[in-house]
Amino acid sequence: MAYQSFEDLVVWKKSSRLAVNLYNELKNCRDFGLKDQMTRAAVSIPSNIAEGSDRDSIPEFIRFLNIAKGSAAELRTQIYIAQQVGVISNDFARFIHKELKQISAMLHCLVKSLKSSI
């Protein structure tokens, strides 16, 4: 694979920016339970990409990428709920959904690429 560190991976950069954007959007949110769930899921995406990339095997990296993809799906669900209950705006929800779908697609492609290299 042509990267030196997880910081070089576009999907890690994109998911890290998403987590920061979500934190900024929710900084005044008083629904602490939903806010906690959403921020945990958002942070989990780049964290699992980073952890998996530093493992010593491709199968381990794939496992962590799949966990990150699951966290992206979890966050998409939470975004739907937050939008419905008025915690986030429709515009922000659309933006985050678009970003999460792109991140999931990127993770899928990375997993597929890694599997073909085994």
Buried (B, 14 or more C-beta within 10 A) or exposed (E): EEEEEBEEBEBBBBBBEBBEBBBEBBEEBEBEEBBEBBBBBBBBBBBBBBBBBEEEEBEBBBBBBBBBBBBBEBBBEBBEEBBEEEBBEEEBBEBBBEBBEBBBEBBEEBBEEBEEEE
